[in-house]
Amino acid sequence: MNIQGSADNVIITDSTTPTERTNAFSIVRILLNIGFALGPAVGGFIASISYGYIFLIPGVLTIIEAILYYLYVPETLKKDDIQIRKKGFEFPSKDVGFLFASLTISIMFLVMGQWGTTLTLFWKAFDHISDVQIGLLYGTNGIYVAIFQMPTNKILTKMRDHMRVLLGLNVYAFGFFALIFFR
């Protein structure tokens, strides 16, 4: 998660009702996975031409995105709603549940981050997969997630949130173990 992801979450939360929120986040997740599907596939193709373009094109697209945010995403916080805090920021050091959740989320993001960097290096160094093939693998993954995101959410709605997270973590674990045993 980056600062933009946090801002996107706030925008979604501010612009939807509580009943619309799950679907709104699911739709954004689907769009992210479509980008995740197209990005590596296109990136693999671009890398076969020149690695320099891999940095140039996202830089230009990010500037365009910033302009679009500025022009079309309205501020939802009104000046009258801002409350001035007399105290500074206090870290919730006594909230054990929050600390445990933060640690768990940090570990989860550490693991998820391996898909984008370490796995790519592993495929290139040990399996000798080309940039284009890696792009196609990531692209296929993104397409599957985009297709199955909403149906999976619908099936798992009766599950409590933390159980869904545990299920997702087990899927990640299986994926990493599969890389060890099924090479």
C-alpha atoms as an extended CHARMM CRD file, in Angstrom:
* protein
*
       183  EXT
         1         1  MET       CA              0.0000000000        0.0000000000        0.0000000000  PROA      1               0.0000000000
         2         2  ASN       CA              1.2910000000        3.4170000000       -0.8120000000  PROA      2               0.0000000000
         3         3  ILE       CA              0.1370000000        6.9600000000       -0.0890000000  PROA      3               0.0000000000
         4         4  GLN       CA             -2.0020000000        6.9480000000       -3.2250000000  PROA      4               0.0000000000
         5         5  GLY       CA             -3.7400000000        3.7420000000       -2.1440000000  PROA      5               0.0000000000
         6         6  SER       CA             -4.5770000000        5.3640000000        1.1930000000  PROA      6               0.0000000000
         7         7  ALA       CA             -5.9800000000        8.4230000000       -0.5730000000  PROA      7               0.0000000000
         8         8  ASP       CA             -8.0110000000        6.2070000000       -2.9030000000  PROA      8               0.0000000000
         9         9  ASN       CA             -9.4730000000        4.3800000000        0.1060000000  PROA      9               0.0000000000
        10        10  VAL       CA            -10.5050000000        7.6830000000        1.6900000000  PROA      10              0.0000000000
        11        11  ILE       CA            -12.1250000000        8.8680000000       -1.5500000000  PROA      11              0.0000000000
        12        12  ILE       CA            -14.0930000000        5.6200000000       -1.8650000000  PROA      12              0.0000000000
        13        13  THR       CA            -15.1670000000        5.7600000000        1.7830000000  PROA      13              0.0000000000
        14        14  ASP       CA            -16.2220000000        9.4140000000        1.5380000000  PROA      14              0.0000000000
        15        15  SER       CA            -18.1530000000        8.9970000000       -1.6940000000  PROA      15              0.0000000000
        16        16  THR       CA            -20.1340000000        5.8300000000       -0.8840000000  PROA      16              0.0000000000
        17        17  THR       CA            -22.7050000000        4.7500000000        1.6540000000  PROA      17              0.0000000000
        18        18  PRO       CA            -21.8370000000        1.8940000000        4.0260000000  PROA      18              0.0000000000
        19        19  THR       CA            -24.0140000000       -0.5030000000        2.0080000000  PROA      19              0.0000000000
        20        20  GLU       CA            -22.2900000000        0.4680000000       -1.2710000000  PROA      20              0.0000000000
        21        21  ARG       CA            -18.7840000000        0.3020000000        0.1480000000  PROA      21              0.0000000000
        22        22  THR       CA            -17.9900000000       -3.4090000000       -0.2250000000  PROA      22              0.0000000000
        23        23  ASN       CA            -19.0040000000       -3.3920000000       -3.8740000000  PROA      23              0.0000000000
        24        24  ALA       CA            -17.1290000000       -0.1270000000       -4.4740000000  PROA      24              0.0000000000
        25        25  PHE       CA            -13.9230000000       -1.5560000000       -3.0300000000  PROA      25              0.0000000000
        26        26  SER       CA            -14.4680000000       -4.7630000000       -5.0210000000  PROA      26              0.0000000000
        27        27  ILE       CA            -14.8470000000       -2.8110000000       -8.2510000000  PROA      27              0.0000000000
        28        28  VAL       CA            -11.6680000000       -0.8480000000       -7.5090000000  PROA      28              0.0000000000
        29        29  ARG       CA             -9.8990000000       -4.1260000000       -6.7330000000  PROA      29              0.0000000000
        30        30  ILE       CA            -11.0790000000       -5.5420000000      -10.0730000000  PROA      30              0.0000000000
        31        31  LEU       CA             -9.7930000000       -2.4560000000      -11.8770000000  PROA      31              0.0000000000
        32        32  LEU       CA             -6.4700000000       -2.7440000000      -10.0330000000  PROA      32              0.0000000000
        33        33  ASN       CA             -6.1900000000       -6.3380000000      -11.1690000000  PROA      33              0.0000000000
        34        34  ILE       CA             -7.0130000000       -5.4100000000      -14.7440000000  PROA      34              0.0000000000
        35        35  GLY       CA             -4.1470000000       -2.9270000000      -14.4770000000  PROA      35              0.0000000000
        36        36  PHE       CA             -2.0580000000       -5.6350000000      -12.8310000000  PROA      36              0.0000000000
        37        37  ALA       CA             -2.9210000000       -7.9250000000      -15.7530000000  PROA      37              0.0000000000
        38        38  LEU       CA             -2.1910000000       -5.3950000000      -18.4730000000  PROA      38              0.0000000000
        39        39  GLY       CA              0.7700000000       -3.6650000000      -16.7990000000  PROA      39              0.0000000000
        40        40  PRO       CA              3.1720000000       -6.6170000000      -16.6570000000  PROA      40              0.0000000000
        41        41  ALA       CA              2.1040000000       -7.9110000000      -20.0580000000  PROA      41              0.0000000000
        42        42  VAL       CA              2.7370000000       -4.5030000000      -21.6150000000  PROA      42              0.0000000000
        43        43  GLY       CA              5.8050000000       -4.0560000000      -19.3710000000  PROA      43              0.0000000000
        44        44  GLY       CA              7.2830000000       -7.3410000000      -20.5560000000  PROA      44              0.0000000000
        45        45  PHE       CA              6.8530000000       -6.2160000000      -24.1410000000  PROA      45              0.0000000000
        46        46  ILE       CA              8.3230000000       -2.7580000000      -23.3980000000  PROA      46              0.0000000000
        47        47  ALA       CA             11.2680000000       -4.3270000000      -21.5130000000  PROA      47              0.0000000000
        48        48  SER       CA             12.1120000000       -6.3400000000      -24.5980000000  PROA      48              0.0000000000
        49        49  ILE       CA             12.5080000000       -2.9920000000      -26.4410000000  PROA      49              0.0000000000
        50        50  SER       CA             14.1780000000       -0.8700000000      -23.7330000000  PROA      50              0.0000000000
        51        51  TYR       CA             14.1100000000       -0.8720000000      -19.9290000000  PROA      51              0.0000000000
        52        52  GLY       CA             14.2300000000        2.9310000000      -19.9430000000  PROA      52              0.0000000000
        53        53  TYR       CA             10.6720000000        3.0780000000      -21.2360000000  PROA      53              0.0000000000
        54        54  ILE       CA              9.4930000000        1.0700000000      -18.2220000000  PROA      54              0.0000000000
        55        55  PHE       CA             10.2380000000        4.1520000000      -16.1090000000  PROA      55              0.0000000000
        56        56  LEU       CA              9.3330000000        6.8420000000      -18.6220000000  PROA      56              0.0000000000
        57        57  ILE       CA              5.8300000000        5.6240000000      -19.4810000000  PROA      57              0.0000000000
        58        58  PRO       CA              4.6110000000        5.1500000000      -15.8610000000  PROA      58              0.0000000000
        59        59  GLY       CA              6.0880000000        8.5570000000      -14.9700000000  PROA      59              0.0000000000
        60        60  VAL       CA              4.0990000000       10.2620000000      -17.7290000000  PROA      60              0.0000000000
        61        61  LEU       CA              0.9430000000        8.2920000000      -16.8460000000  PROA      61              0.0000000000
        62        62  THR       CA              1.3080000000        9.2420000000      -13.1680000000  PROA      62              0.0000000000
        63        63  ILE       CA              1.4680000000       12.9410000000      -14.0750000000  PROA      63              0.0000000000
        64        64  ILE       CA             -1.6850000000       12.5290000000      -16.1960000000  PROA      64              0.0000000000
        65        65  GLU       CA             -3.3730000000       10.7040000000      -13.3010000000  PROA      65              0.0000000000
        66        66  ALA       CA             -2.4760000000       13.5080000000      -10.8720000000  PROA      66              0.0000000000
        67        67  ILE       CA             -3.9850000000       16.0660000000      -13.2430000000  PROA      67              0.0000000000
        68        68  LEU       CA             -7.1780000000       13.9880000000      -13.5570000000  PROA      68              0.0000000000
        69        69  TYR       CA             -7.4530000000       13.6920000000       -9.7600000000  PROA      69              0.0000000000
        70        70  TYR       CA             -7.0270000000       17.4300000000       -9.3990000000  PROA      70              0.0000000000
        71        71  LEU       CA             -9.6200000000       18.2350000000      -12.0660000000  PROA      71              0.0000000000
        72        72  TYR       CA            -12.2950000000       15.6150000000      -11.4140000000  PROA      72              0.0000000000
        73        73  VAL       CA            -12.1690000000       14.3390000000       -7.8140000000  PROA      73              0.0000000000
        74        74  PRO       CA            -13.8850000000       16.8470000000       -5.5140000000  PROA      74              0.0000000000
        75        75  GLU       CA            -12.8100000000       17.4420000000       -1.9240000000  PROA      75              0.0000000000
        76        76  THR       CA            -15.3970000000       15.8900000000        0.3980000000  PROA      76              0.0000000000
        77        77  LEU       CA            -14.1610000000       17.3930000000        3.6670000000  PROA      77              0.0000000000
        78        78  LYS       CA            -15.7360000000       20.7530000000        4.3600000000  PROA      78              0.0000000000
        79        79  LYS       CA            -13.7360000000       23.4100000000        6.2060000000  PROA      79              0.0000000000
        80        80  ASP       CA            -16.4410000000       23.5830000000        8.8880000000  PROA      80              0.0000000000
        81        81  ASP       CA            -15.9590000000       19.8620000000        9.6220000000  PROA      81              0.0000000000
        82        82  ILE       CA            -12.2670000000       20.1560000000       10.4420000000  PROA      82              0.0000000000
        83        83  GLN       CA            -11.6200000000       19.9000000000       14.1650000000  PROA      83              0.0000000000
        84        84  ILE       CA             -8.3530000000       21.2440000000       15.4480000000  PROA      84              0.0000000000
        85        85  ARG       CA             -6.6330000000       18.8130000000       17.7770000000  PROA      85              0.0000000000
        86        86  LYS       CA             -4.9990000000       20.3910000000       20.7860000000  PROA      86              0.0000000000
        87        87  LYS       CA             -2.7480000000       17.4080000000       21.3530000000  PROA      87              0.0000000000
        88        88  GLY       CA             -0.2810000000       15.9640000000       18.9110000000  PROA      88              0.0000000000
        89        89  PHE       CA             -0.5340000000       12.5170000000       17.3950000000  PROA      89              0.0000000000
        90        90  GLU       CA             -0.5620000000        9.7550000000       19.9780000000  PROA      90              0.0000000000
        91        91  PHE       CA              0.5290000000        6.2690000000       18.9960000000  PROA      91              0.0000000000
        92        92  PRO       CA             -2.0360000000        3.7060000000       20.2250000000  PROA      92              0.0000000000
        93        93  SER       CA              0.5750000000        1.7090000000       22.1590000000  PROA      93              0.0000000000
        94        94  LYS       CA             -1.9610000000        0.3330000000       24.6310000000  PROA      94              0.0000000000
        95        95  ASP       CA             -4.3580000000       -0.9710000000       21.9710000000  PROA      95              0.0000000000
        96        96  VAL       CA             -3.1670000000       -4.5800000000       21.7200000000  PROA      96              0.0000000000
        97        97  GLY       CA             -5.7150000000       -5.4630000000       19.0220000000  PROA      97              0.0000000000
        98        98  PHE       CA             -4.5460000000       -2.5910000000       16.8320000000  PROA      98              0.0000000000
        99        99  LEU       CA             -0.8750000000       -3.4660000000       17.3480000000  PROA      99              0.0000000000
       100       100  PHE       CA             -1.4870000000       -7.1340000000       16.5230000000  PROA      100             0.0000000000
       101       101  ALA       CA             -3.5070000000       -6.2260000000       13.4140000000  PROA      101             0.0000000000
       102       102  SER       CA             -0.7840000000       -3.7730000000       12.3190000000  PROA      102             0.0000000000
       103       103  LEU       CA              1.9270000000       -6.4050000000       12.7170000000  PROA      103             0.0000000000
       104       104  THR       CA             -0.1430000000       -8.9880000000       10.8340000000  PROA      104             0.0000000000
       105       105  ILE       CA             -0.8870000000       -6.5470000000        8.0030000000  PROA      105             0.0000000000
       106       106  SER       CA              2.8110000000       -5.6330000000        7.7980000000  PROA      106             0.0000000000
       107       107  ILE       CA              3.7610000000       -9.2970000000        7.4420000000  PROA      107             0.0000000000
       108       108  MET       CA              1.0150000000       -9.7780000000        4.8490000000  PROA      108             0.0000000000
       109       109  PHE       CA              2.2960000000       -6.8590000000        2.7410000000  PROA      109             0.0000000000
       110       110  LEU       CA              5.8710000000       -8.1300000000        3.1140000000  PROA      110             0.0000000000
       111       111  VAL       CA              4.7510000000      -11.4720000000        1.6870000000  PROA      111             0.0000000000
       112       112  MET       CA              2.6060000000       -9.9140000000       -1.0560000000  PROA      112             0.0000000000
       113       113  GLY       CA              5.5200000000       -7.7150000000       -2.0980000000  PROA      113             0.0000000000
       114       114  GLN       CA              7.4750000000      -10.8200000000       -3.0590000000  PROA      114             0.0000000000
       115       115  TRP       CA              5.1650000000      -11.4390000000       -6.0230000000  PROA      115             0.0000000000
       116       116  GLY       CA              6.3210000000       -8.2970000000       -7.7720000000  PROA      116             0.0000000000
       117       117  THR       CA             10.0580000000       -8.3470000000       -7.1280000000  PROA      117             0.0000000000
       118       118  THR       CA             11.5480000000      -11.5250000000       -5.7290000000  PROA      118             0.0000000000
       119       119  LEU       CA              9.3680000000      -13.8310000000       -7.8130000000  PROA      119             0.0000000000
       120       120  THR       CA             10.3180000000      -11.9840000000      -10.9890000000  PROA      120             0.0000000000
       121       121  LEU       CA             14.0270000000      -12.3000000000      -10.1610000000  PROA      121             0.0000000000
       122       122  PHE       CA             13.5430000000      -15.9700000000       -9.2630000000  PROA      122             0.0000000000
       123       123  TRP       CA             11.8400000000      -16.7210000000      -12.5660000000  PROA      123             0.0000000000
       124       124  LYS       CA             14.5800000000      -14.9550000000      -14.5360000000  PROA      124             0.0000000000
       125       125  ALA       CA             17.5540000000      -16.4010000000      -12.6260000000  PROA      125             0.0000000000
       126       126  PHE       CA             16.4300000000      -19.9620000000      -11.9510000000  PROA      126             0.0000000000
       127       127  ASP       CA             13.7580000000      -20.7540000000      -14.5180000000  PROA      127             0.0000000000
       128       128  HSD       CA             15.2090000000      -18.5200000000      -17.2700000000  PROA      128             0.0000000000
       129       129  ILE       CA             11.8030000000      -17.0950000000      -18.1720000000  PROA      129             0.0000000000
       130       130  SER       CA             11.8470000000      -14.1040000000      -20.5350000000  PROA      130             0.0000000000
       131       131  ASP       CA             10.4510000000      -10.6640000000      -19.7010000000  PROA      131             0.0000000000
       132       132  VAL       CA              7.5560000000      -11.2100000000      -22.0950000000  PROA      132             0.0000000000
       133       133  GLN       CA              6.6900000000      -14.5780000000      -20.4990000000  PROA      133             0.0000000000
       134       134  ILE       CA              6.8230000000      -13.0670000000      -17.0040000000  PROA      134             0.0000000000
       135       135  GLY       CA              4.5290000000      -10.2890000000      -18.1710000000  PROA      135             0.0000000000
       136       136  LEU       CA              2.1090000000      -12.8660000000      -19.5520000000  PROA      136             0.0000000000
       137       137  LEU       CA              2.1820000000      -14.8700000000      -16.2910000000  PROA      137             0.0000000000
       138       138  TYR       CA              1.3950000000      -11.7840000000      -14.2040000000  PROA      138             0.0000000000
       139       139  GLY       CA             -1.1810000000      -10.7370000000      -16.7730000000  PROA      139             0.0000000000
       140       140  THR       CA             -2.9370000000      -14.0990000000      -16.6100000000  PROA      140             0.0000000000
       141       141  ASN       CA             -2.9830000000      -13.8810000000      -12.8160000000  PROA      141             0.0000000000
       142       142  GLY       CA             -4.5100000000      -10.4010000000      -12.9290000000  PROA      142             0.0000000000
       143       143  ILE       CA             -7.1980000000      -11.5050000000      -15.3850000000  PROA      143             0.0000000000
       144       144  TYR       CA             -8.1880000000      -14.4480000000      -13.1660000000  PROA      144             0.0000000000
       145       145  VAL       CA             -8.4320000000      -12.2040000000      -10.1140000000  PROA      145             0.0000000000
       146       146  ALA       CA            -10.4810000000       -9.6300000000      -12.0450000000  PROA      146             0.0000000000
       147       147  ILE       CA            -12.8850000000      -12.3270000000      -13.2660000000  PROA      147             0.0000000000
       148       148  PHE       CA            -13.3220000000      -14.1210000000       -9.9430000000  PROA      148             0.0000000000
       149       149  GLN       CA            -13.1970000000      -11.1760000000       -7.4650000000  PROA      149             0.0000000000
       150       150  MET       CA            -16.9280000000      -10.3890000000       -7.3390000000  PROA      150             0.0000000000
       151       151  PRO       CA            -18.1620000000      -14.0160000000       -7.4210000000  PROA      151             0.0000000000
       152       152  THR       CA            -15.7050000000      -14.9240000000       -4.6570000000  PROA      152             0.0000000000
       153       153  ASN       CA            -16.8480000000      -11.9620000000       -2.5370000000  PROA      153             0.0000000000
       154       154  LYS       CA            -20.4500000000      -13.0380000000       -3.0190000000  PROA      154             0.0000000000
       155       155  ILE       CA            -19.6740000000      -16.6180000000       -1.9650000000  PROA      155             0.0000000000
       156       156  LEU       CA            -17.6810000000      -15.5080000000        1.0890000000  PROA      156             0.0000000000
       157       157  THR       CA            -20.0660000000      -12.7980000000        2.3760000000  PROA      157             0.0000000000
       158       158  LYS       CA            -21.2140000000      -14.9990000000        5.2580000000  PROA      158             0.0000000000
       159       159  MET       CA            -17.6250000000      -15.3520000000        6.4600000000  PROA      159             0.0000000000
       160       160  ARG       CA            -16.2850000000      -12.8940000000        9.0120000000  PROA      160             0.0000000000
       161       161  ASP       CA            -13.6740000000      -10.4700000000        7.6580000000  PROA      161             0.0000000000
       162       162  HSD       CA            -10.7420000000      -11.8920000000        9.5830000000  PROA      162             0.0000000000
       163       163  MET       CA            -11.6040000000      -15.4060000000        8.3770000000  PROA      163             0.0000000000
       164       164  ARG       CA            -11.5420000000      -14.1690000000        4.7730000000  PROA      164             0.0000000000
       165       165  VAL       CA             -8.1230000000      -12.6320000000        5.4040000000  PROA      165             0.0000000000
       166       166  LEU       CA             -6.9150000000      -15.9430000000        6.8750000000  PROA      166             0.0000000000
       167       167  LEU       CA             -8.2410000000      -17.7950000000        3.8350000000  PROA      167             0.0000000000
       168       168  GLY       CA             -6.4440000000      -15.3480000000        1.5280000000  PROA      168             0.0000000000
       169       169  LEU       CA             -3.1890000000      -15.7450000000        3.4590000000  PROA      169             0.0000000000
       170       170  ASN       CA             -3.4710000000      -19.5180000000        3.1080000000  PROA      170             0.0000000000
       171       171  VAL       CA             -3.9070000000      -19.1280000000       -0.6480000000  PROA      171             0.0000000000
       172       172  TYR       CA             -0.7150000000      -17.0240000000       -0.7210000000  PROA      172             0.0000000000
       173       173  ALA       CA              1.1040000000      -19.6460000000        1.3710000000  PROA      173             0.0000000000
       174       174  PHE       CA             -0.0230000000      -22.4100000000       -0.9870000000  PROA      174             0.0000000000
       175       175  GLY       CA              1.1960000000      -20.3640000000       -3.9520000000  PROA      175             0.0000000000
       176       176  PHE       CA              4.6660000000      -19.9480000000       -2.4670000000  PROA      176             0.0000000000
       177       177  PHE       CA              4.8840000000      -23.6000000000       -1.4200000000  PROA      177             0.0000000000
       178       178  ALA       CA              3.8260000000      -24.6140000000       -4.9230000000  PROA      178             0.0000000000
       179       179  LEU       CA              6.8600000000      -22.7660000000       -6.2920000000  PROA      179             0.0000000000
       180       180  ILE       CA              9.1490000000      -24.9050000000       -4.1400000000  PROA      180             0.0000000000
       181       181  PHE       CA              7.6400000000      -28.2850000000       -4.9040000000  PROA      181             0.0000000000
       182       182  PHE       CA              6.3210000000      -27.9360000000       -8.4580000000  PROA      182             0.0000000000
       183       183  ARG       CA              9.2580000000      -26.4340000000      -10.3730000000  PROA      183             0.0000000000
